[in-house]
Amino acid sequence: MGEKILELVHLQKQFGDHTVLRDIHLSVEKGEVRLVATTFEYAEAIDVERAKAAEERARERLAAAQDEKDIALARVKLARALNRQKVAAQ
């Protein structure tokens, strides 16, 4: 292994009461990047109709958002729904 340039251990990120990242490990060494996440989803396991419904709900939530917390949560939910659809289509 090379010299560590950056290491993040047990990284978590929340938007209000909602956790969007949990227990992420990232290390960067010269010539190598490692990322360990606790949740992965294979393209063939994605329910595209469910992801489309989630996108619609997220867009509605974003349109109705009243404060920064609601806006941030709606954006995260929308990004996840769009990403799931993109992954499923590949």
ChimeraX attribute file (.defattr): number of C-alpha atoms within 10 A of each C-alpha:
attribute: neighborCount
match mode: 1-to-1
recipient: residues
	/A:1	7
	/A:2	9
	/A:3	10
	/A:4	12
	/A:5	11
	/A:6	11
	/A:7	13
	/A:8	12
	/A:9	11
	/A:10	12
	/A:11	12
	/A:12	12
	/A:13	12
	/A:14	11
	/A:15	15
	/A:16	11
	/A:17	8
	/A:18	11
	/A:19	11
	/A:20	13
	/A:21	15
	/A:22	14
	/A:23	15
	/A:24	16
	/A:25	16
	/A:26	16
	/A:27	15
	/A:28	16
	/A:29	14
	/A:30	11
	/A:31	8
	/A:32	12
	/A:33	13
	/A:34	11
	/A:35	11
	/A:36	13
	/A:37	14
	/A:38	9
	/A:39	9
	/A:40	7
	/A:41	10
	/A:42	9
	/A:43	15
	/A:44	11
	/A:45	8
	/A:46	15
	/A:47	12
	/A:48	19
	/A:49	10
	/A:50	13
	/A:51	20
	/A:52	16
	/A:53	12
	/A:54	18
	/A:55	22
	/A:56	14
	/A:57	16
	/A:58	22
	/A:59	16
	/A:60	13
	/A:61	18
	/A:62	18
	/A:63	12
	/A:64	12
	/A:65	15
	/A:66	10
	/A:67	8
	/A:68	11
	/A:69	14
	/A:70	17
	/A:71	18
	/A:72	15
	/A:73	22
	/A:74	22
	/A:75	16
	/A:76	16
	/A:77	20
	/A:78	23
	/A:79	14
	/A:80	17
	/A:81	21
	/A:82	17
	/A:83	14
	/A:84	22
	/A:85	20
	/A:86	13
	/A:87	14
	/A:88	17
	/A:89	11
	/A:90	7
